Amino acid sequence: MSRIQSALSALAEKNKKGLIPFITAGDPDPELTVPLMHALVAGGADIIELGVPFSDPMADGPVIQRASERALANGVGMCHVLQFVREFRSTNQTTPVVLMGYANPIEHMGADAFIAAAKQAGVDGVLVVDYPPEECEEFAARMKENGLDPIFLLAPTSTDERIEQVGKIASGYVYYVSLKGVTGSGHLDLDAVAQKIPAIKKHVQVPVGVGFGIRDAATAKAIGSVSDAVVIGSRIIQELENTPREHAGEAVRAFISGIRKALDE
């Protein structure tokens, strides 16, 4: 059982919901990435999604696009991201880390080389936005062979056929995009999410995390009432944009702590 599976199983046994925050590696400063990861854990994160900076993040809204631009301006690429995970693992062997990004940096490195490097660094799962399930069964199989969970996105527009395809190869959890559009946009429709989750669970055996559009403790609590985990990203990036760097870690810890408290109530 992977670290992700163990973490989510332990939460389910306690009837608790998973909290999965996202930050972009290298933003706002490469030296802050590992301390921010530890701050997320201190605030109550169960799994960390670490964004791999990319020049054309098609699924991400303006907030996370800005984060990627800052990270790229700081010279951060895949090798740096993996080094951040190694540094994090030197003092934290328990919190799962998922890399979230796009195919280009993986293709540039080579799939086999990437999988080997990710495993060595201590990565637990990988979510590649532009790897549709029907085109990456071999990649997913190699990931699983190396103890890594391939994680996939599902959307309000996903058909039963697509959900079934994802269900066959997904591991760890699936990430349900709660609204049509990009990260940080739109109005969250709780009723629509509540209706879609059972349709997903008919075909998917792993936990379902929900993200896109979750901005505060109230929306997180509402989504947690119908899902297995809550994913929150753009709002954290905004917190970092509005906080002096010397206070970034404490601001992130405090924000996540508030979300954790709401989920546990």
N, C-alpha and C positions, 0 to 999 in steps of 0.2 A: 504493500500500500504506500502510495506516494505521500509526501508531506502535505500536499493539498488535500488529498482524500482523507488523511488522518485528521487534519484540522477541521474540515467540514463535518466529518462523522462525529467528532467529539462535540461539536456545537449542536448537532442534531440530537444527540443523546441528552443534552441539557435543555433541549427545546429553545436554543438561542439561535440568533441569526448572524450570519457572517458579515463582517465589515471589510470591504476591499477598497482601500483608497488608491488613487493613481497620482503619480508625479512623473514629470519628464526628467530623465537622467540629464544632468548637466545644467539644469535650470533651477534657480537663477545663476548659479555658480557651481562649477564642478566640485569644488571643495565642500559644498553644502549637501551634495546628494546623499552620501552615506549618513551624515548626522540627521538629515530629514527622514531617511528610512527608519532610523532608530526612534525618532520623535513620533512617527506614525505608530510604531509598535507600542511606545509608551502611552499613547493616547487610546489604544485599544484595537488597533488593526489586527485582523486575523490573517490576512493575505495582503501582500503589496503588489500592485501592478506598477511596473517600472517602464515608462515609455522610452522607446528607442527613437532618438531624434531623426526626422526625415523631412526632406525638402518639400514634399507634396503630400501631406497627410490628409487624404481625401475624406476620411470619415470624421475629421476633427473640425470643430468650429473655431472661430477667431481666437479664443482664449488659449487653447492648446496649440494652435498654429503659432501663436506668438512664443509660447514656451519652446517649441521645436526650433524656431528661428533663433532664439537667444542661445539655446544649447549648441546649435550648429555654429553660431558666431563664436562660441567658446571653444570650438574645435572638437566637440564631443561626437564620437562615432561608436560603432558597435564594440570595438575592442575596449574602449573606455567604459562602456556600459557593463561589460562582463567583468572588468576590473572593479567597478563599484560593487558588484554582487560579491566578488571574492572578499573585498574588504568588509562588507556587511557580515559575511559568513564567519569571519574571524572571531566575532563575538556573539553572533546569533545563529545557532544551528537549527532553530525550530520554526521560525516564521517563514512560510512559503513565499517565494518571489516568482512572479509571472512577468515575462517580457512581453510588452504589447507594442506592435509596430507593423511594418509593411514588408513586402517580399523583397524589395530591391536590396537592402543591406544583407539579407540572408543569402540571396542569389550571388551577390558580389563575393561573399566569403566562401560560398559553396555549402550546400545543405549539410553534407556529412561533417565538414570542418566546423560548421556552426553548432551542430548538435553535440559534437565532442567537446567543443569549447564551453558551451552552455552547461553541460553536465559537470565538467571539471570546475567551473566557477561556482556551482551550487544553485543554478537556476532550477526551478521546479516545473514550470509550464511555460508555454509560448502561445500567444494569440497573434496570428498574422491576419490583419484585416482583409487583405486582398488574396488570401488563399481560400478559394471556395472548396467545400468538402469533396466534390466530385473530381477535383484536380490535384488533390494532395493526399490521397490514401497512402501512397508509398512514404511520403514524408511523415505522416501521422504514425505509421507503423514503425518507422525507424526511431521516432521520438519515444514511443512506448517501449521499444526494445532497450532504450537507454535510460528508462525510468523517468522520462519527462512527459508531462500531460499536454496533449494538443487541445487547445481550447478554441471554440468557435463562437462566432456571433450569430444570433438569430434576431429577426426584426418583425415588426407588426405585419409586414408584407410576406413573410416566409410562408410558403405553402406546406401542406402536410408532407409532401414528397421531400422538400428540402429539410424539414425538421427530422424526418426519418433518416435521411442521408447523414445528417449531423449526429443523430443518435447512435449510428453504427460505429463511428470512429472517435467521437469526442471522449475526453477523459478529464477528470478533475472537476470541472463544472462547465456549463455553457453560459454565455453572456448574452442576455436578452436586452436588446436595444429598445427602450421603453417608448420611443417616439420616432416618427419619420423625420429624418434630417440629420444634422451633425451634432457632435457633442456640445452640450451647453445651450441648446436651442429649444424652442417650442414650449408648449404647455403640457405638463404631465397629466395624463388621463388615467387615474387609478383604476377606474372601472374597466377600461380597455385592457390594462395590464392583467387585472384579476381574471378576465375572461380568457386571455391568451395562455397564461401559465398552465392550466390543466391540459390544453391542447398540446403544449410542448411536452409535458410529463407523460403523455400517452406513448411517446416515442423515445424519450430521452431518460436514461436511467440515472444520470449524474445530477447533482444539485443545479439549480437555476439561480444565477445572480442577475440582478437587474440594474442597469445604469442608463446614462444619458438623461439629463433633466433633473437629477436629484441635487437640491441646492442647500437644504438645511435639515435640522433635526426632525421637523414635522413631516417633510416629504420622505425622509429616510425611514421613519417609523411606519408611515403608511405603506411604503413599498415592502418593508420588512414583514408586514402582516400578510402578504400574499406570495412572498418569494423566500428562497433559502438564504440569499445574501444580497447585500446592497453595494453597488459600485459607485464611487463618487470621485470625480476628477477635476472638472473645470472649476468648480467652486474652491478647491484647494489651491489651484494655480492662481486664482484671483486673490486669495488670501496672501499668497507669496508676493504677488505684484504690489499689494497695498501695505506691505510690512517691511521695515528696514531689515537688511540682511542679518544684522546681529540679533534680531528678535525672531527670525524666521522659524527656527525650531520650536520655540515655545508657542508661537502663534498656531502652527500646524498641530502641535500636540493638544492644545486647548480646543481647537475646532473639532478634531477627531474625537476627543473625549466627550464633547457634547453630543455628537452623533451616536457614540457608543452607549451613552446613558439613555438616549431616547430609544435605541433598539432594545435595550435590556429591560425597559419599563414594562 
